[in-house]
Amino acid sequence: MSELEIVTFGCRLNAYESEGIRARATEAGLDNAIIVNTCAVTAEAVRQSRQEIRRLRREKPKAQIIVTGCAAQIEPETYAAMPEVDRVLGNTEKLSATSYASDFLANAPRVIVNDIMAVRETAAQFVDSFEGKARAVLQVQNGCDHRCTFCIIPYGRGNSRSVGVGAVVDEARRLVQAGFNEIVLSGVDLTAYGADLPGKPTLGTLIARILKHVPELKRLRLSSIDSIEMDRGFFELLAGEERLMPHFHLSVQSGDNLTLKRMKRRHSREDTLQFCETVRRLRPEAAFGADLIAGFPTENDAMFASTLALVEDAGLSYLHVFPFSARKNTPAARMPQLPRNIVKERAKTLREAGDAALQRRLQSLTGSTQDILVEKPSVGRLPGLGRTPCFANVHFSGAGQAGDVVRARIEGAEARNLVGQIMSDVALERVPATA
């Protein structure tokens, strides 16, 4: 039996592009194949992808294995050296139907990875279906012009480039027509949106256009943002537009100013605090997440304490904690490294602080009424799963299909989830999303 399987590592943008890969590969008629879309953000991500490729080969010895994504773009030789791999494609090539056509594959070299820095445009992928998902992701930007000392991703993604405003609005409209009530705008450096386009529209401008020209869209959410780059238009929308979801995941990395300078970040500790304060003034219910690196080279106890304190000082409750992982050919890899036991212990301490902060936030929502996006319906005695506007998990009882936006009374909190009951006496307009 022929089939096509996509295995995805890494970020939300990679997950979005995997759906584009699925569409392009299906269009080309590719079958009996496994496409592995890799991540390069840490050395561990690369290791996990190689481990998975070996497992896939053992389980499906006759399938064609194609490896692509950021790790394949940055270090194609790593995957070319694996006997389990049939083909290596770069990040540009993976989104072209031609790359998966049988006549092309029959004559093409085993490794097809071109210069990502030569790419100047990013096109909308027109993905209308997200397998098993209640929300849609819409890529509006790719690449990054910044060179943080720890980061290898610009060499996998290339320079910053944006999808035109009109194309984004058209794609958002198409997604709503396909049945999605919530769309997540995504990019490698989302807040850099528009700097390369005629007229230099900002992210705030793009959000305003989407909400104006796609009035049927119920919920618009942002993926990870660089708060220092947020424009005035964003804050103006935040104050008056309830369809813009009040959950913001910040690319913070550290709460210590000297460490931030050594990372070559563009913000300070005070900038993060100011952003959170401003957003809370405009939307008191807002929630904040953050990427934080534990054990960056030269980080001493006092520097780490500043990062740990930022969790409470800024009111961060959704943490993505990364133990520092030196990436070859980055400046941070040449800095004095910390012992791994210290790095791991600091990461553990940050995660514990994040868990405690999340529990406090969930407890504060007990007794409230929330409009939740249903991700999984309840089945029998098994509760359903949904998300509040501020992205809290809700295990609920009561009716609600995947993709519905329904109202729930929050009755309590346990572990990392809220517990709620669908309010049957409240009838919200429902448009089932494509699962």
Secondary structure as GFF3:
##gff-version 3
##sequence-region A 1 435
A	DSSP	beta_strand	4	8	.	.	.	ID=ss1
A	DSSP	alpha_helix	12	28	.	.	.	ID=ss2
A	DSSP	beta_strand	33	38	.	.	.	ID=ss3
A	DSSP	alpha_helix	43	59	.	.	.	ID=ss4
A	DSSP	beta_strand	64	69	.	.	.	ID=ss5
A	DSSP	alpha_helix	70	74	.	.	.	ID=ss6
A	DSSP	alpha_helix	76	80	.	.	.	ID=ss7
A	DSSP	beta_strand	87	89	.	.	.	ID=ss8
A	DSSP	three_ten_helix	93	95	.	.	.	ID=ss9
A	DSSP	three_ten_helix	97	100	.	.	.	ID=ss10
A	DSSP	alpha_helix	102	107	.	.	.	ID=ss11
A	DSSP	beta_strand	111	112	.	.	.	ID=ss12
A	DSSP	three_ten_helix	116	118	.	.	.	ID=ss13
A	DSSP	beta_strand	136	139	.	.	.	ID=ss14
A	DSSP	beta_strand	141	142	.	.	.	ID=ss15
A	DSSP	alpha_helix	154	157	.	.	.	ID=ss16
A	DSSP	beta_strand	161	162	.	.	.	ID=ss17
A	DSSP	alpha_helix	165	177	.	.	.	ID=ss18
A	DSSP	beta_strand	182	186	.	.	.	ID=ss19
A	DSSP	three_ten_helix	190	192	.	.	.	ID=ss20
A	DSSP	alpha_helix	203	213	.	.	.	ID=ss21
A	DSSP	beta_strand	219	222	.	.	.	ID=ss22
A	DSSP	three_ten_helix	227	229	.	.	.	ID=ss23
A	DSSP	alpha_helix	232	240	.	.	.	ID=ss24
A	DSSP	beta_strand	247	253	.	.	.	ID=ss25
A	DSSP	alpha_helix	257	263	.	.	.	ID=ss26
A	DSSP	alpha_helix	269	282	.	.	.	ID=ss27
A	DSSP	beta_strand	287	294	.	.	.	ID=ss28
A	DSSP	alpha_helix	301	313	.	.	.	ID=ss29
A	DSSP	beta_strand	316	323	.	.	.	ID=ss30
A	DSSP	three_ten_helix	331	334	.	.	.	ID=ss31
A	DSSP	alpha_helix	340	365	.	.	.	ID=ss32
A	DSSP	beta_strand	369	376	.	.	.	ID=ss33
A	DSSP	beta_strand	384	387	.	.	.	ID=ss34
A	DSSP	beta_strand	393	397	.	.	.	ID=ss35
A	DSSP	beta_strand	405	414	.	.	.	ID=ss36
A	DSSP	beta_strand	417	422	.	.	.	ID=ss37
###
